[in-house]
Amino acid sequence: MEALVELHNNIMFYLVIILFGVGWILLTIIRNYINSRSPISNKYLNHGKNVPIKKCSKFNETSPLNYKVFNTIRAYSTLSNKPSDDENYFNKDNNSSPVKVYEDAYHMKKAILKENIGKSGIYMWTNKLTGDIYIGQSADISKRFKNYFNLSYIKSKNGFIISRALIKYGYSNFSVTVLEYCNKFDLLVREQYYFDILSPQYNILKIAGSSEGFKHSEETKAKISKALKGVYIGEKSALFGHLIAEETKKQMSLKKAGESNPLYGKTHNENTKELMRQRALGRKHSDETKIKMNTKHGNPVNIYEKCSLEGFKLIGSFVSARRAAKFLEISGSTVIRYMNSGEIFKDRYKFSSK
């Protein structure tokens, strides 16, 4: 009996563990399936709402929004049948209506990415709290929204108003509207069309594909300059390892010569000269830089020492007379004087530039 009781307890123990494991897996599957916004799993929980869906075919020359083919699908939402703000935008024009409306950008993320793969068109973000909108265009809407849903990406684009708004209000407070699908070559024209009729508040530029009329503030310019200072130097420089031909250097020099020089006919005022002088006083060159400067601008000096059998023997080559003088612990003027005259210093050393 003791053995049977022990067997019974062991079996019940493992059955309970298996039961909890299977239950957890089923709950996880159901939760993921509901979050995917599948019409089959949601139709018993939410009431429906008709959303007109347009499949883009050929455009009418007089009205690009009049399509030849219209389909209507049934989407499911927990919202009432009252027209949304997105729909009210388009009630002004009976010839146009949004292609798709995603009422909650956060919970309908998967549907946005899946249903717009490889599709080019015009999209719109709508802040459900303030009513402000942003209009954009993309050759692949799904790829564009992958960036939007990447928090690190939109933080790196903090200069855009829409990026700051998404961070401030959160995705759940935004709806996404696909205004229309169109050929990628028509994106700029169609985007400008919606700019003109909707006047989006979140768009900095009001001309599609252009930065005309947009100027950074002085504060923004200072921030950009500070952020980029010291970044693109050395190996990160665009010209790193790039050698300019002598002919190119001559052409560059001629292009900036005479009246073409931006400083032609200009002189520095005393205040500027003093600032340049103060800056130069604190400048320190490395030993390697000094050697390069001496090699380019200095007079090379070779020191020969007199030997009884071999005559004069080379004992050192220097990039300048000053360094040669330092080697012998004499003045630089002495080296230059003996080198020009050809005389032998102390009947022992001879200086030459060759």
N, C-alpha and C positions, 0 to 999 in steps of 0.2 A: 504493500500500500504506500509506503514512503517513497518507493521508486516511482510509482504511478503519479503520485502528487507532484513530485519534483519534475517529471516529464511534462505534466500538464502546465505547471508554472512556467517552464522554459518555453513551451510552445506559445502560450498566451503572451509572454514577453516579446518574442520576435514578431508575432502577429500584430501587436500594437505598434511596434516600430515600423513595420511594412505599411500598415494602414496610414500612419502619419506621413510617411515618405510619399506614397502614392497621392494622398490628399494634397500635399504641398505642390507636387508637380502639376496636378489638375488645376489647382487655383492659379498657379503661375501661367499656364497655357490660356486659361479663360481671361485673365487680366490683360495679357499681351494681345489677345485677339480683340478684346473690346477697345483697347487703346489704338488699334490699327484702324478704327472707324469703319469696319466692314459693314455694309448695309444689311447683311444677313443677321449679324449679331446685334445690331442696334435698332432694327425696325420694330422690335417688340418693346423696346425701352423708350423710344423717342417718337414723336410724331413727325411727319414728313413735311417737306417744303419743296415746291417745284423751282428749280433753277434752270433758266434757259442756257443751253450749251450750243455753241456754234462751231461747226467744223469748217475751217477756212478752205475755200476752193478758189476760184478766180474772182478777182475784185472787179466791181463795176467802176468804170472810168469816172463817172460823175460822183459817185459816193462810195469811197473805199470800204465803208462799213456794211454795205449791203451785200450779203453773201447769198449764194444760190442754194446752199444746203443748210438746213436747220434741223437740229435734233434736240429733244428735251429728255433729260435724264432726271431721276428722282434722287435727291440728296436728303440726308436725314440730320436733323438738328434738334436741340432742346429749346430753340427759340420759338417765339410765336410767329404767326403768319404775317405780322406787321412788316411792311417793306423795310429793309435795312437802309442804313445811310448810303452804302455803296449803290443800292438800287435807285435811291432818290436822285443820285447824281445823273443817272442816265434816263430818268423819266422826262428830262427836258428835251431829249432827242429821241423820237420814236423809232428812228432808224438804227439806234445803237443800244446795246445792253451788254453787261459784262459776260465774258465767256464762262468764268468760274469764280465762285466766291467761297473763301475758306474763313469762316467766322472766327475761329480761334487759331492763331498761327502756331501756338505751342502744342496744343493737343492734336492738331491736324498736320503736324510737321511731316509725318511719313507720307500722307496723301499728297502734299505739295511736291515733295521730292519725286515720288513715284509717278504721278500723273503728268509731270512736265519734263520728263527725260527727253533730251534732244529736240525740244520744241522752242522755237524762237518767237518772241512776242513782247508785248508791253504789259507790265505788272504794276500794281499799286498797293502800298502799305497805307492802312487807315488806322489812326489812333482812335479807339472807341471811346476814350475819355474826353479828348479835346476836339475830335473831329478833324484834326490836321492830317494831311495826306502827303505821300511821297510817290512820285512816278519814276519808273526806271524801265530800261529795255535790256534785253540780253539775247544772244544767239542760242543760249541754252539756259532756260529759266531754272531748271533743276540744279545745275552747277552753281548758278548765281546764289540760289537760296542755301546751298550747302555752306557758302561763305557767310551768309547772313546768320545762320544758326550756329556758327563757330564763334564763341564768345571772345576768344583771343584775337580773332580776325577783326571783329567790329571794334574792339578796344584799340587796335592798331590804326583804325580809321576814325579816330576820335574827332578829326576835323570836320566830318560830315554830321549834319544835324540829325539825320535819321539814325545814325549809329548811337549818338548820345541819347536819343529818345528811346531806342530799343533797350538800352542799358537802364535808363531811368524808370520807364513804365513797365518793362517786361513784355515778353512775347504774347502772353495771354491777353493783354490789353490792346492787341493789334489784330486786325483782320487783313487777309491777303486777297486781292482781287486780280485775276488775270483779265485784263481789259480786252485783249485780242491776241490771237496767234497770227503771225504774218511772216512773209519772206524776210530773211535777215538783211537783204539789201534795202528794204523799206522801213527798217527800224527807226532811223532818224526822223523820217517824214511823219510816221505815225506817233512817235513820242512827242514831237513838236505839236501835233494836232491836239493831243491831250493836255499838253502844257497850256495851250491857248484857251481851251474850254473849261479846264478845271482849276487852273492857277494854284498848283501845289505849294503848300506852305513850307514843307521840309526841303524842297529843292533849292539849293543855293543859286545855281545857274538857271536862267529862264530860256536859254537857247540850246536845243538838243545838240550834243556833241561838240559844244564850243565853250571856251572860257572867256568869251568876249564880254567886257563890262565888269568882270570880276577882279577885284584887287584885294590883296592881303593887307590887313592893318599893320601898322608899324610894330605893334606888340607881337603879332603873329610872325612877322619877318624876323624879329629878334629871337623868338623861340626857335624858328627853323634854323637860323644861323648858329645858335648855341648848340642845338641838337646835332648838327652835321659837322661842327668844328672838330677837327682831329680824327674824323671817322675814315674818310677816304684818302688815306695817306699810305705811303709804302706800297706793299703788295696789293692793297685794296684800291689803289689809284687806277683810273682807267688807262693811264699812260705808262703804267709800270712795265719796265722792260722794253718799252717802245723807243726806238732810235729814230731821230729825225735826220733825213739826208741833208747834206750841205746845201744842195740846190734849193731844198724846201726852206731851209733857214734863211737863205738870201732873199727868197721871195717874201717870206714873212717880214723880214727886216725892211724891204722896199715898200711893202704895203703900209707899214706904220711910220714911214719916213716923211719928213717935211710937214706939210699941212694936214696930212692924214694922221699924224700923231695926236692923240687926245690931249697931250700937254703942250702942243705947239703954241708958242707965243705966251705961255703962262709962266708965272714965277711964284714960288712959295712965299707966303708971308712970314714974318718973323716968328709968329706963334707956332706955325707948322714946322719951321726949321728947328725951333727949340724942342718941340716934341720928338722930332726925328733924332735930334742929338741925344736927348735923354734915353730914348729907346736903344740907341746904338751903344751907349755907355754900359748898359747892363747885359749886352750880348756877349756870350762866350762861345768860341768855336772849339770843337773837339780837336784832338791832336791829328786825327785822320783828315779832318777838314782843312786844318792849317797846312798839312803836307800837300794836299791837292791844290790849295791856293798858291803856295810857294812854287809848286811845279808849273802852274799855268802862268803866273805873273813874275816869278823870281828869275834870277840869273843862275843857272847851274854852275857849280864850281867843283873842279877835281883837284885834289891835293896830292902832289908827288913828293916823295922823300928821297933825298940823295943817298945812294949806296955806293960804297967804294968800288965794288966789282961790276954791278949791273947798271950803274948810272942812276937814273931816277926811276923809282918804283911807285906805282899808284897805291895809295894807302886809304883813300876814301873819296866818295862822290856825294855831293850835297846839293840840295835843291836851291840853295841861296847862299850868298856870301856871308850872311849873318850866321847861318848854321855852321858854315865852314870855320868862321871866326870863333864861334863858341867851342868847336872841337879843339882848337889850338889855344883857347883862352886869350884871344886878342880881339881887337875891334874889327867891325865889319869894313870900315873905311880902309883899314890897313890891307885887308885881303884884296879889295877892289883896286887900290893903288898899285900893289905889287903885280896883280894880274894884268892890269893895263900896261904897265911898264915892261913886264917880262922879266924883271929882276928876281933874284932868288932871295927869299926871306931868311935872314940869319944864316946864309950860306948853307941852308939845309932843306927848305921847303920851296916848292915851285907851284904856282897856282895857274890853272888853265880852265877855260870854259869848254874844252873838247876832251 
